[in-house]
């Protein structure tokens, strides 16, 4: 019988795709999680755990979970970004307001890791999915540096604590059709 994931995905283009096949022929994307630690580290960790469980840990990159001790951070991030199929850009409620020690906006710094990761992904033509956390909104292009101005044109998804598992299921359906969590039903019978 035909894989339901393949049937669901018939004729759908998922952007630049370089995914390995799975047991039913449906591809699992290589996912890069981009986040700001002081704004979304907890959500990034939970999302990494859920995606790793469903796509495989080797297919999901999050710096703190994936990099080896002593590895060159910038080189490793750029290498993993180049190997990725899509980037999940986690945007919390303070993402745009994040400031450095001198009070300057972190996104204004061309060397800011979040800016570098998203700008690199956009330049490479990767699929970038803004993930809006806890009701955060996507900033307008005019509030972003020029190399991030295209970000608001990318379709965003919401991720909330109160509906985290359901939101992850919806995210998975959008980035990897057919990879949603299978719900198991328990039917209890009583003998009379």
N, C-alpha and C positions, 0 to 999 in steps of 0.2 A: 504494500500500500504506500501511497505517496506521503512524504513527511508533511505534517500540517504546517510547519514553519515555512517550508518551501512553497506550499500552495498559497499561504497568506502573503508571501513576499513576491509572488509572480508579478513581473513587470514593474517592480518598484526599484528606483535608483536610489542608492544610499550615499551618494557623493563619492569621493575618492575612497575606494574600498580595496583592501589588500588583506583579506581575512582568511584564515585557515578553515578548512572544512571540518565539520563535526560528524558524529555518527549518523545523522540523518541527512547530511549534506548542507545543513544550514550553517552559515559562517558565524563565528564569534568574533566581534571586533576587538582590537587592541585599544584599550581605553587609558587615557592619561588624565589624572585628576589634578587640576590646578586649583589651588586654594590659598588663602591667606591665613596663617596660623592663628593670629589674634582675632580673626573674624569668623572662621569656620572650621577649625581643626576637628572639633567633635563630630560635626556633620560629615567631614571628609573621611574620618575614621570609620564611622558607621556605614557610609556609602561604599568605601573600599571593601569592608567585610562582606556586605551583601553582594556586590558585583563579583568579588573573588569567588564566593560560594556558587554563583550561577554561571559565570563565564570561565572561571579558572584563575587562580592567583597569578599565573604567568602572563595573563592577558590584561591585567590591571596594574597601572603604575601610580603609586603615591610615594613621594620622596622618602618619608620617614619609615615606611613599611618595606621599601624595595631597595634602597641604596645600601651598599656595603659600607662598613666603617672604614674611613680613610679614603673613600672614593672621591674623585674630583667632582664636586656637586654640579658645576656648570656644564662640564663635558658630559657627565652622565645624564643630566636632564635633557640636554640637546640631542643626545643619541636616542634616548627613549622617546622623545617627542617625534623625531624623524621616523621611528619605527611604529608610531601609533596611527590608528585609523581615525580617531576622533578625540577631542579634548572636551572634558566636562569642566567648565569654568564656574566654580562655586562663588556665588555672589551673596554675601550676607548683608544685613541691614547697615553695617558700617564700612562696607567695602570701599566706597568712593571717598569716605572721610578719613580713612586710615592715614596716619601721619608718622613721620620719622621723629627722632629725638629732638630735632629743632622745630617741630611743628609744621614742616612742609608736607604737602600731600605726597604719599609714597608713589602713586601713579605718575606724578610729575617727573620722577627720577627715571631716566632711560635705562638704568641698571636694576630697577626694581624687579625681583624675580617673577612676580605675577605678571607684570607688564611684558617682560621679555618672553615668557612662555606663551601668553595669548597672542602677542604680536608675531612671534615666530610661527605659531600655528596658522594664523590668518595669512601670512606671507606664503606659507607652504601649500595653501589651499586645503588644509585639513578641515573637516567638519568640526565646528566649534559650537557646543551646546551650552548656553548660559543656564546655570541651575540656580534658581532664585530661592534662597533659604528664608524660611519663617516670614514670608510676606515681603521680602525685599523686592525692589523694582529695578528694572534694567535702566541704567543711566542713559540719558540722551547723548547722542554723538557729540554734540558741542561741549559737553562736560568731560570728554575723554581726550587723551592725547591723540594726535593724528594717526599714529600706528594702531590705535584701538578703535578708531571711529566707525569701523565696519561692524563691530560687535553687536550693536543694537539691531542690526538687520537680521541677525540669526535668531531662529525660533527658540524661545526659552521654555523651560519646564519649571514647575514649582516643586519644592521639597519641604515638607512641614513635619515637625515632631509628631503632631497628633494623627497624622496619616502616613507616617514614614514608609511602612511596608507597601501600602497601596501606591504611594507616589513612586517608589522604586520600581514596582511592577510596571507602572505606566511609562517610566523612563526607559526601562528595558524593552518594552514593546516598541518604543520609538527608535531606539538605537540598535536593537537586535531582535527584530520580530520573531516570535516563537520561543523566546527565552524567558517568558514570565514564569513566576513561581507557580508550580502546579498546586492547586488547592486539593486537599484530601478531605473527604467527607466521612464522618463516622456515623454509621446507622446502628442504633442499638435496638435489639429486639428483646421482648420479654415473653417468655413462655408462660402460658396460662394453664 
